Amino acid sequence: MPASPSTARAINDRLALRLLQQEGPLTAGQLKQLTGLSRPSVADLVERLAAAGLIGVVGESGEQRRGPNARLYGIVADRAHLAGLDVRTEGVSVVVADLLGRPLAEASVPIGDGTATAPAVGQAVALVERTAEEAGVKRLHTVGIGAPGLIDPATGELRGSSGLPEWHRRLAAALQERLPARVVVENETNLAALAEQREGVARDRDTFALLWFGHGVGAAVVLDGVLRRGASGGTGEIGFLPVPGTGGLPSARDCEGGFHSLASAAALAELAHRHGIAAPAAPHEPHAAALVREAVARAAGPAGAASAPAAAFLDALADRVALGAASVVAVLDPGCVVLAGEVGRAGGAVLADRVRDRLGRMTPLPTEVRAGALGGGAVLRGALLTARDGAQDELFAPPER
């Protein structure tokens, strides 16, 4: 059944808006070329979108001939405002942005382990409100939250976990009530994969696996361009992956004895200590990231007493990372593995090359290994991209038929 004229117009409008978001400001002629619509249809949609406050004239194309044909149209960035949150066990970071995803203000607040649920939620909500005020934003349209743990596929809510603070689960509802705004919650590693696919090292891949190395470990899986969450939302919980060398097995409620015991920040700090690697801790990241950066710097220097322990540490680290990566590759054959998070970025190409060499010996499946480009900031960026997608889906949606 063909679409009604009103629905067809709405679909064309949405196509034009997506092009303006992806390509930046365009003239009516460029919109005609990219959409394949007739000149009168493009003129009509430009008029409709401008009347709705979604687009406006932002300049001229620079062509010698001036006038209506040279006008550049762009999305009205302040039509809606967004926030992205990165929720960790030790605190919260937030960024407020316009509809194009351009950051306007950022802030973070630590939340101690002993903080009760209500005060912790209050601190996080207050942080969002202060950051929005600093950005000059009176109302947030959509908030994207990245948090550790499982997202229930049926409800979209963060499921309870014995290893995570209760305030994580309460935060989304508190933000929804206080702001109010549309609130979307997603697993932090899934958001990192989204960010690396849109803006990082996986932009040319529609199938890949991302391994996250920060305070803990996790994974995200993108197959044929689609993020896969699993039947219970648990795709990528590789901290529970049984691997050799841990001296035990994980349980249903505790990932100690699993891959977490080999590759968490605490495990890597202990490994670095055994190899004589020391470095001052850097703010806002696991100490393991600073230790890996120090080892990479030493290994790149002249051969000698300082570089040998660093190389040995990086070899041992690559052995551990490859154990988890090999299991993912054997089951999924993603063709590409991204080493993400603060530790993955600190290891850079030096660690990625070592892991690739080991995978080449452990599996017959050809697999690229790339260092993530966005580090720990990938979660916050992914949360903001999710908020932007949600806001644009609502604002750009065609009417119901």
Secondary structure as the mmCIF struct_conf table of DSSP 4:
data_model
#
loop_
_struct_conf.conf_type_id
_struct_conf.id
_struct_conf.beg_label_comp_id
_struct_conf.beg_label_asym_id
_struct_conf.beg_label_seq_id
_struct_conf.end_label_comp_id
_struct_conf.end_label_asym_id
_struct_conf.end_label_seq_id
HELX_LH_PP_P HELX_LH_PP_P1 PRO A 2 SER A 4
HELX_RH_AL_P HELX_RH_AL_P1 PRO A 5 GLU A 23
BEND BEND1 PRO A 25 PRO A 25
STRN STRN1 LEU A 26 LEU A 26
HELX_RH_AL_P HELX_RH_AL_P2 ALA A 28 THR A 35
HELX_RH_AL_P HELX_RH_AL_P3 ARG A 39 ALA A 51
TURN_TY1_P TURN_TY1_P1 ALA A 52 GLY A 53
BEND BEND2 LEU A 54 LEU A 54
STRN STRN2 ILE A 55 GLU A 60
BEND BEND3 GLN A 64 ARG A 65
BEND BEND4 GLY A 67 GLY A 67
HELX_RH_3T_P HELX_RH_3T_P1 PRO A 68 ALA A 70
STRN STRN3 ARG A 71 ILE A 75
HELX_RH_3T_P HELX_RH_3T_P2 ALA A 77 ARG A 79
BEND BEND5 ALA A 80 ALA A 80
STRN STRN4 HIS A 81 ARG A 88
TURN_TY1_P TURN_TY1_P2 THR A 89 GLU A 90
STRN STRN5 GLY A 91 ASP A 98
TURN_TY1_P TURN_TY1_P3 LEU A 99 LEU A 100
STRN STRN6 PRO A 103 PRO A 110
TURN_TY1_P TURN_TY1_P4 ASP A 113 GLY A 114
HELX_RH_AL_P HELX_RH_AL_P4 THR A 117 GLU A 134
TURN_TY1_P TURN_TY1_P5 ALA A 135 GLY A 136
BEND BEND6 LYS A 138 LYS A 138
BEND BEND7 HIS A 141 HIS A 141
STRN STRN7 THR A 142 ALA A 147
BEND BEND8 PRO A 148 GLY A 149
HELX_LH_PP_P HELX_LH_PP_P2 LEU A 150 LEU A 150
STRN STRN8 ILE A 151 ILE A 151
HELX_LH_PP_P HELX_LH_PP_P3 ASP A 152 ASP A 152
TURN_TY1_P TURN_TY1_P6 PRO A 153 THR A 155
HELX_LH_PP_P HELX_LH_PP_P4 GLU A 157 GLU A 157
STRN STRN9 LEU A 158 LEU A 158
HELX_LH_PP_P HELX_LH_PP_P5 ARG A 159 GLY A 160
TURN_TY1_P TURN_TY1_P7 SER A 162 GLY A 163
BEND BEND9 LEU A 164 LEU A 164
HELX_RH_AL_P HELX_RH_AL_P5 GLU A 166 ARG A 178
BEND BEND10 LEU A 179 LEU A 179
STRN STRN10 ARG A 182 ASN A 187
HELX_RH_AL_P HELX_RH_AL_P6 GLU A 188 GLU A 199
BEND BEND11 GLY A 200 GLY A 200
TURN_TY1_P TURN_TY1_P8 VAL A 201 ASP A 204
BEND BEND12 ASP A 206 THR A 207
STRN STRN11 PHE A 208 PHE A 213
BEND BEND13 GLY A 214 GLY A 216
STRN STRN12 VAL A 217 LEU A 223
TURN_TY1_P TURN_TY1_P9 ASP A 224 GLY A 225
STRN STRN13 VAL A 226 ARG A 228
TURN_TY1_P TURN_TY1_P10 ALA A 231 SER A 232
BEND BEND14 GLY A 233 GLY A 233
TURN_TY1_P TURN_TY1_P11 THR A 235 GLY A 236
HELX_RH_3T_P HELX_RH_3T_P3 ILE A 238 PHE A 240
STRN STRN14 PRO A 242 PRO A 242
TURN_TY1_P TURN_TY1_P12 PRO A 244 GLY A 245
BEND BEND15 THR A 246 GLY A 248
STRN STRN15 SER A 251 SER A 251
TURN_TY1_P TURN_TY1_P13 ALA A 252 ARG A 253
STRN STRN16 ASP A 254 ASP A 254
TURN_TY1_P TURN_TY1_P14 GLU A 256 GLY A 257
STRN STRN17 GLY A 258 GLY A 258
TURN_TY1_P TURN_TY1_P15 PHE A 259 PHE A 259
HELX_RH_AL_P HELX_RH_AL_P7 HIS A 260 ALA A 263
BEND BEND16 SER A 264 SER A 264
HELX_RH_AL_P HELX_RH_AL_P8 ALA A 265 ARG A 274
TURN_TY1_P TURN_TY1_P16 HIS A 275 GLY A 276
HELX_LH_PP_P HELX_LH_PP_P6 PRO A 280 ALA A 282
TURN_TY1_P TURN_TY1_P17 PRO A 283 HIS A 284
BEND BEND17 GLU A 285 GLU A 285
HELX_RH_AL_P HELX_RH_AL_P9 HIS A 287 ALA A 300
BEND BEND18 GLY A 301 GLY A 301
BEND BEND19 ALA A 303 GLY A 304
TURN_TY1_P TURN_TY1_P18 ALA A 305 ALA A 306
HELX_RH_AL_P HELX_RH_AL_P10 SER A 307 LEU A 332
BEND BEND20 GLY A 335 GLY A 335
STRN STRN18 CYS A 336 ALA A 340
HELX_RH_AL_P HELX_RH_AL_P11 GLY A 341 MET A 362
BEND BEND21 PRO A 364 LEU A 365
STRN STRN19 GLU A 368 ALA A 371
BEND BEND22 ALA A 373 LEU A 374
TURN_TY1_P TURN_TY1_P19 GLY A 375 GLY A 376
HELX_RH_AL_P HELX_RH_AL_P12 GLY A 377 LEU A 395
BEND BEND23 PHE A 396 PHE A 396
HELX_LH_PP_P HELX_LH_PP_P7 ALA A 397 GLU A 400
#
